């Protein structure tokens, strides 16, 4: 299919954080303990997401051994303490601007230009050694994975991100991202992390199909500007990630109303490090969807290492069917949370436009043997307007038919049993929707808004931000009481860092 390229739209880079949660029994087969992580006497500020998501429990089942994660981002500093020996390859797609030599820029760097990619890789695979107190640093969610790095954007003279590619006729980050996705798949990546947003390039569709054909999971971030979702997150079958804070709420910089969101994950006030005039600072707290994206990528890598025989689709089914959920703390019903906590928890039947199918819960997903699950990608949408189409994705995966559960429509009335179709969302006085609905008379179901709608060209639609519901925000309420500054480049952290 042919479509005009939407260029020069590489905008948002993001990072995030969270709190609490109890660990339960590890589930999967025997796996070696992670080699890089140093146990801390108590969590550092910005490490709340580890206990919230049960990372120590996850790592007892799988820590990424034998798994490769591709990080498609800006240049990287592989010499920070967290990444020593972790980055097995690094390449650039961008050339020196001006002239006709076509010399590729170095994929490695130090300082601000390397900050974002280095943080993403550390959140995925960090050893726990760093420049913080006592030599502590970022502990990655999958500390034993291999990182393959692909640099697709650099700071230009005007400070804006660019990627000069003479074969593409000049500055074209979109083309670079497409090329990097395809190359990462060819290089054997099991998970491809893209913590940035770009415009549509016609080669992006073929690149995604190449990744699916090579059994790779593609994970992408959402904008930090509460605006419409962009590529590559709009690609059909891509796991688009939104942010939550330590209370399980959607931060004020995050997307609120998009049918393309697949999952949510910690993305506010996370220890993700930064550069200042004196060098790398491991303990810097940062916010943004890039962090959430990296944690999902690393968590899926950890699960894949626990079940090396499982296909990408089987692992994604385990993830989608085991999102965080708990019984409500007051009243009847269920609410989304970081872990599956409670008894007889229902199956999530439809996706919410802020949380997707729910908060990513790798510590519980790893308890399910994915080799018994279907091999199709459960996040694929079945509308004919999607790129790639469900049929194309199915052909790439070698599955019989596309999933029929990706974009369900919620029922208008309450079901008669927890296994029935999810009920319609409750409405507050101001007309906004709450992501959960308690049902009385012994019927307890989780309610998530149905995904739907179509888009054209760059797959952009009008996504209005819902008004703040009346009453006290709950853990699954898309509101946030904190103040966060946002820009078109992404969220600004407490330290003024933009991602």
SVG drawing of the C-alpha trace seen along z (x, -y; Angstrom):
<svg xmlns="http://www.w3.org/2000/svg" viewBox="-28 -26 61 52">
<polyline fill="none" stroke="black" stroke-width="0.4" points="0.0,0.0 1.2,-3.5 0.9,-6.4 2.6,-9.8 5.4,-10.0 4.8,-12.1 8.3,-13.4 10.0,-15.3 7.6,-14.3 10.0,-12.5 9.1,-14.3 8.5,-12.7 11.0,-10.8 9.9,-9.8 10.8,-8.3 8.7,-7.2 8.2,-5.5 5.9,-3.8 5.3,-2.1 4.6,1.0 3.2,4.5 3.8,7.9 5.7,10.7 4.2,14.2 5.5,17.6 7.7,17.9 6.2,19.9 8.3,21.1 10.9,23.6 14.3,23.4 16.3,20.5 19.6,19.1 19.6,16.2 20.4,12.8 24.1,12.2 24.3,8.4 21.8,7.2 23.1,6.3 20.5,6.6 19.9,3.3 19.2,3.0 16.3,0.8 15.0,-0.6 16.4,-3.8 14.0,-6.7 12.6,-5.9 12.8,-2.1 9.2,-1.8 8.3,0.0 10.4,3.0 8.3,4.0 5.1,2.9 5.7,5.2 7.4,8.0 10.6,7.8 12.7,10.0 10.0,12.7 10.0,12.3 13.8,12.6 13.8,15.9 11.8,17.3 13.6,15.4 16.2,12.7 16.7,12.4 19.4,15.1 19.7,16.0 17.4,13.2 18.3,10.2 16.6,6.8 17.0,4.2 17.1,0.6 16.2,-1.8 17.0,-5.3 19.7,-8.0 23.4,-7.3 24.4,-5.4 27.1,-5.4 27.9,-1.7 30.5,-2.5 28.3,-3.7 28.5,-1.3 25.1,0.1 25.8,1.2 29.4,2.5 29.5,5.6 25.8,5.4 25.8,3.8 26.9,6.5 26.5,4.4 25.8,0.8 25.2,-0.8 24.2,-4.2 21.8,-5.0 22.6,-8.7 25.2,-10.6 27.1,-13.8 25.0,-16.7 26.3,-18.8 28.7,-17.8 28.5,-14.6 30.8,-12.2 28.0,-10.2 30.1,-9.4 28.0,-7.7 27.9,-9.3 29.2,-7.3 26.5,-5.3 28.3,-5.9 28.5,-9.1 28.7,-10.7 26.6,-13.5 23.1,-14.7 23.0,-13.3 23.4,-9.8 21.2,-10.2 18.0,-8.8 19.2,-5.6 21.6,-4.9 18.7,-5.2 16.4,-2.9 19.1,-0.2 19.8,-0.5 16.2,-0.2 16.1,3.0 19.4,4.6 21.1,2.4 23.5,4.3 22.7,2.3 26.1,0.8 26.3,-3.0 27.3,-6.4 24.8,-6.6 25.4,-6.2 27.5,-3.1 28.1,-2.6 24.5,-1.8 22.8,-2.3 19.8,-1.3 18.7,2.3 17.2,3.4 14.1,5.5 15.9,8.2 19.6,7.8 20.9,10.7 19.6,9.8 21.9,8.8 21.4,5.3 21.7,4.5 21.6,0.8 20.5,-1.2 21.0,-4.9 18.4,-6.7 18.4,-10.3 20.9,-12.9 20.8,-16.5 21.2,-19.0 22.8,-22.4 19.4,-23.9 18.9,-21.4 16.2,-19.5 16.5,-15.8 17.4,-14.7 18.8,-11.8 20.4,-12.7 20.2,-9.8 21.3,-10.6 19.5,-7.5 16.3,-9.0 16.9,-12.4 18.0,-14.2 16.6,-14.3 14.4,-11.3 14.1,-9.8 11.0,-7.9 13.0,-5.9 15.8,-5.3 13.4,-3.8 11.9,-1.5 15.4,-0.4 16.4,0.2 13.3,2.3 14.0,4.6 17.7,4.9 17.0,5.7 14.8,8.5 17.4,9.8 20.0,9.6 17.8,11.9 16.2,9.5 13.5,11.2 12.1,7.9 12.4,4.5 12.1,1.4 11.3,-1.9 10.9,-4.5 10.1,-7.3 7.5,-8.5 7.9,-9.3 5.9,-9.9 4.7,-7.3 7.0,-5.9 5.8,-3.4 8.7,-1.1 7.5,-0.9 4.8,1.7 7.2,4.0 9.7,3.6 7.1,4.6 6.1,7.7 9.8,8.6 9.9,8.4 6.8,10.5 8.1,13.0 11.3,13.4 9.2,13.9 10.1,10.5 7.8,8.5 7.8,4.8 7.1,2.4 6.7,-1.3 5.9,-4.4 3.1,-6.9 3.6,-10.7 4.1,-12.7 1.9,-15.5 -1.6,-14.0 -2.0,-14.2 -2.7,-11.6 -0.7,-8.4 1.9,-8.3 4.1,-5.7 5.5,-3.2 2.9,-2.7 0.1,-2.9 1.5,0.1 -0.9,3.1 0.5,5.7 2.9,3.2 2.6,3.2 1.8,-0.5 2.6,-1.5 1.1,-4.3 2.4,-5.5 1.0,-5.1 2.2,-6.6 2.9,-4.8 -0.8,-4.9 -1.8,-3.2 -3.1,-6.4 -2.5,-8.0 -0.1,-10.9 -1.1,-14.3 1.4,-14.2 0.1,-10.8 -2.3,-9.8 -5.9,-9.6 -8.1,-8.5 -6.7,-6.3 -8.0,-2.9 -4.4,-2.0 -3.0,-1.7 -2.2,2.0 -0.8,1.8 0.2,-0.6 3.4,-0.5 5.3,-2.6 6.4,-5.8 6.5,-8.6 9.3,-9.4 11.5,-6.5 15.2,-6.4 16.5,-6.5 19.7,-8.6 20.9,-11.6 24.0,-13.5 25.1,-16.8 28.4,-18.7 30.2,-16.2 29.0,-13.0 26.5,-10.2 24.1,-10.5 22.4,-7.2 20.0,-8.4 18.1,-11.0 14.4,-10.6 12.6,-11.0 9.1,-10.7 7.7,-9.8 6.3,-7.0 9.8,-5.9 10.4,-4.5 7.1,-2.5 8.0,-1.2 11.5,0.0 10.0,1.8 7.5,3.6 10.2,4.6 12.5,5.8 9.7,7.6 8.7,9.5 12.3,10.4 12.5,11.9 9.4,14.0 10.8,15.1 14.0,16.3 11.8,18.4 10.1,20.1 12.6,20.2 10.3,22.6 7.4,20.2 6.6,18.0 6.2,14.3 2.4,14.6 2.2,17.2 4.1,14.9 1.9,11.9 -1.2,14.0 0.2,14.7 0.9,11.0 -2.6,9.8 -4.5,12.4 -2.6,11.7 -2.6,8.0 -2.5,6.5 -5.9,6.7 -7.1,6.8 -10.4,6.7 -11.5,3.2 -10.3,2.0 -13.8,0.8 -17.1,2.1 -17.5,4.9 -15.8,5.4 -12.3,5.2 -9.8,2.5 -6.6,2.5 -3.3,2.7 0.3,3.7 -0.2,7.3 -2.9,9.9 -4.0,9.9 -7.2,11.5 -9.4,14.6 -11.3,15.6 -10.1,12.6 -12.1,12.2 -10.7,12.1 -10.4,8.7 -12.8,8.7 -12.0,5.4 -9.4,2.6 -9.6,-0.8 -8.5,-3.9 -6.0,-4.9 -4.8,-1.6 -5.3,0.7 -5.8,4.2 -4.4,3.2 -1.1,2.6 1.7,4.9 2.2,7.6 5.2,9.8 5.6,11.5 2.2,13.1 2.3,13.6 5.5,15.6 3.5,18.1 1.6,19.2 3.2,21.7 2.7,19.8 3.5,22.9 -0.1,24.0 -1.5,20.7 -2.4,19.6 0.4,18.4 -1.4,15.4 -0.7,11.8 -3.6,10.9 -3.0,7.2 -3.7,7.2 -6.7,5.1 -9.0,6.6 -10.1,3.4 -9.3,3.2 -7.9,-0.3 -5.0,0.9 -1.4,1.2 -0.3,3.9 -3.6,5.6 -4.6,8.5 -4.2,10.9 -0.7,9.6 0.3,10.1 -1.2,13.5 0.7,14.5 3.9,13.3 3.4,15.2 2.2,18.3 -1.1,18.4 -4.3,19.6 -6.4,16.5 -6.2,13.1 -7.4,12.7 -11.0,11.8 -10.6,10.3 -8.4,7.3 -11.0,4.6 -14.2,5.7 -17.2,3.5 -18.5,3.3 -22.0,4.4 -24.5,1.8 -25.8,3.8 -24.3,5.8 -23.5,9.4 -25.0,12.3 -21.7,13.8 -18.0,12.7 -17.1,14.6 -19.7,12.7 -19.0,9.6 -17.8,6.7 -20.3,4.1 -20.4,0.5 -18.3,-2.0 -19.8,-4.0 -20.4,-7.7 -19.6,-10.5 -21.7,-13.6 -19.3,-15.5 -19.7,-12.8 -16.2,-11.2 -15.8,-7.5 -14.2,-5.6 -12.2,-2.6 -13.9,-0.2 -17.4,0.5 -18.6,2.4 -21.6,4.6 -23.8,5.6 -25.9,8.7 -22.8,11.0 -21.8,10.2 -18.2,8.9 -16.7,7.8 -13.8,5.6 -14.9,3.0 -12.5,1.5 -13.6,-0.8 -13.8,0.9 -11.3,0.0 -12.5,-1.1 -12.5,-3.7 -10.4,-4.1 -7.7,-6.5 -6.2,-7.5 -2.9,-8.5 -0.7,-8.9 -3.4,-7.1 -4.2,-10.1 -7.6,-11.0 -9.1,-13.4 -8.5,-12.1 -10.0,-14.5 -8.8,-14.4 -11.6,-13.3 -12.6,-15.8 -11.5,-14.9 -14.2,-12.8 -15.9,-14.1 -15.0,-12.5 -11.8,-11.1 -9.5,-9.5 -9.1,-5.8 -6.1,-3.6 -7.7,-3.1 -8.9,-6.7 -7.3,-8.5 -6.3,-11.5 -3.2,-12.7 -2.9,-15.2 0.8,-16.0 2.0,-18.9 4.1,-17.8 5.4,-20.2 5.1,-18.9 6.5,-20.1 6.2,-18.9 9.5,-17.1 8.1,-15.1 7.7,-15.3 10.0,-17.4 11.3,-15.6 11.8,-17.1 15.3,-17.9 14.2,-19.7 15.2,-16.8 13.0,-16.4 12.3,-13.0"/>
</svg>
